[in-house]
Structures are given as C-alpha cells and as structure tokens.
Amino acid sequence: MNIAKYIRYGGSVVLANAGFIAFTTLSHYKKVNYDDKINYPQQGEILRTFNHELHFVSSPRTPNQTSKTSVVLIGDYGEPSEVFETLQDAIIKDNPNVNRVIRYDRFGYGYSEFSSAPRHASNMTSEVGSLIEEQKLVEDGNKVVLVGHGSGCLIARLLRDRLKDGVASTVLVSPNHEKMILNEEKWYQGYAEQSSSPYLLLSLMNFLGFIEIVSKIKPNINDAPIYATASPKSEAWIRTQLYKDYYYETYLKELSQSKLSAKQVDESRATQNSITPIVVVNVNHDKEHKIRRNYFDVLRKDDKDLYKHYLEDLKTLSPDSKLETLHNYDHYSVLSSPELANIVRDVVNKKA
C-alpha cells in the first residue's frame, strides 16, 4: 500500500515538474521571439555557407562610391555582432574612402545558425573567409582592413595570412596573444575559469530557459560588459540573445578550444610575417577586475610588463607596424570609443 502511495506521489511530482519546465520553456521562447521580431527586427543578410546560415550586416554604400577598401569586424569569444554597431557607424560616417564595413555573427550567435563543427580558430577563419569571398571584397583590386578584438585577433591574423595581398591592413584591438595561452599557465588558468561551470548543467539550464537566473548567481558567467557597451538601440536585443539557445554552448566550445586555436596561430607564425601594416591597440587593463576578466590579474601584479611584451611581439609581424595605447577604456568599452573609430578610419584613409 505504501509503495503504491509513493509511486503516485512520485508521479505527481514528475508531472508537476514537467508542467513547470514546459511553462518556463514556453515563456523563454516567447520572450526570445518577442524581442527578435518586434523590439529588434532582423537586420542585414544571410549567407549559406558550410551548410549553415551565417548572418552579417553590411553598411550601406554611399552614392558614387569608388573606394575599393572595406572593413571586416571580428569579435572576441562570446561577442555578437551588435558590439560593433557603434564602431561600424562611426567608421563609415562621411568617409568616402570606405567601401563597406561588415560585422557578422559567428555560427551559434545572433541570427547565425548553430554549428556542431569544432569552434577553433582555423574553422572560424574559414567561415569569415567564405563571407569575404562571397561578397567579393578581395577581387578586382579590392582590399579589406581586418579589425579583430580579443581572441578575434587570432582569427584576424590567420585570415591575414590566408588572404595575403587582399589585406590592406590589420588592426588588433586588446588582443590575446597565442603565447599567453600556451606559455603563461597563470594567465591560462584564469582564462579557463570562464568555462569551468559544468557544461551539461549549463546546456540544460539554457534549454529550460533558466540561464538568465544562472548568469546572475554564477560569477564565471558575466556578460554585462558585452551589452553595457553596445549602442543603446541594440542593448535590449543583446540582453535577450545572450540567453538564446546555443549561445552558451557556442561560447563554451570556443573557450574550450582556445589552446588549439593558439597552437594553430603559433604554428602559422612563420608565414604571418608580411609587409601588410599592423596596428596594435592596447587599453587600460587596470579596470578589468570590474568586469571579472580574471585572467588579466597577472597583468596587474608581479608581471605587469608581461602583456606589453606580447604586444610588442605582435609588432614584429610587419615592418610597418605601431602600437597605440588608449587610456580610460577597458577591453569592452573601447569598442564604442571615438578614439578607436578614428584609428580605423586613419588606417583606411591611408590605404584609399
């Protein structure tokens, strides 16, 4: 009798939980769909490549545009293309020397489809390379300026190597250096903390629509800087899309492949040396603790000159290179700064 009672009780609990999960999941999808379709309608275009849809936004061409130089913006791990919205607008504004400025969502972010392919630098380089090829940005004398941010700089460097003469210049913003990941164990341990949360648990929470709650109570999940420094018109959209299906799965996969990505860049180092100009943009990392980029602790303690050493090393990739330091900005806020926009505009204007 007691066994039957417990079975009935257990069944009731299962049904109640199933109903709760169904309700929260439905609420999650309704919220996402609402913000997708009403608050921030889809912009840009879709490219079908590698059997998946890749979303990108190209700035409109100005009348009588004759420039052959375009700019491609490549985000850090976890960054949707909207982090570049302000920068994209500032680069193209009243600048006849720019053909187009393109920002895109890697597979798994924004309106791009999720891909189960390994999320290492080589694969991600091929993806953006296919976009550049399809848009004919390096044909008939056309050239691109590559702007990478954080680990997006690893992708930009591999792309610079693959496109060769098709690249006019490369701008590396607050870059991650492959040797920091491969050689500096203290730095890498802090970097890996971002992906230390149980992967299956995160995936389950994401599917059930609880990831927003988890992100508030789990210190390692902190994406506030990403949407806080976006343009006002896209901030609400970014807040929503960070809790969409596959976002964290993609983010964690990119982080988990960071050593392989660093190795790929390191192994291609010999062929990366080129006369193509490079501009390395540094920021004031003293503020990084406020945004929980724990792996930059090493920069503020005993090895405060370590990061500068790696920045100087990036300059050796080209005889035509320079280091620009922007104060009063952190890793994220620099993306919406007028100073960075001016640096990119100056690079483009010199190549026009």
C-alpha angles and dihedrals in degrees: 000000000000091000092055089048092053091047091053090046092048091049091052091051092050092049092047092050091046090052092048092049091048091050095048092044091051090047089050093052092044090053093049094046092048094053092041097053105029114021096040113013116203115277130193131017141299125235120196107220135148087010092297138091116256116197121212138167119215121194112241117262115249119236115278090010111179102163117120095199121097131178125227118197117209119194134218122250110299096014120131117209092257091078085074097049096101092042092048092053093046094051095051099039112116091337113131090180092071121080099188140338114215129194121180143184116241115227109290096028131092115334093341117107123252116258125203091204115114110278099226128133097261093056093043090050091054090051096055089039090060089052091052091048095048091049090049092231094152101037129103094014095315117142138190135221108215117213114190128184124205109318087359083078089069088057091045091053094050089047091049088055094048098045095044109172091016090076118082096185142337126226116197111197118199087334131202111226119217092228091057089060096041102037109024105073095182090053094047094047089057090045091052091053088078090067097037095103113104105275097213092047092052092048091050093047090049092051093048093048096247097113092100090059093044091051090058096052100034110077094203091062107069118143098155093110090057095060097028092066096042123103113282093245093057101037094092091049093051091049088058100042093052086069097046123115115283096012095109092034089057093042093052092046091054091049093046090054094049095107092049090048090051091049091051091053092044093051092052093048094106092060095042094076107105143148087244106117122252128199116194114201118201126190136198104276093185087095096053095099089067091064096041097245087154095177090070091066087095089063093058099046134048095331098051091140093050097089092046088055091056092046090053089050091057089057090063090069089081136024086220101061141120141182120233119192119202115195127202093039135095130209094283107029091057089072092070096040121117089222093064091046089053092050092053092044090052091050091051094045092054090054096044 
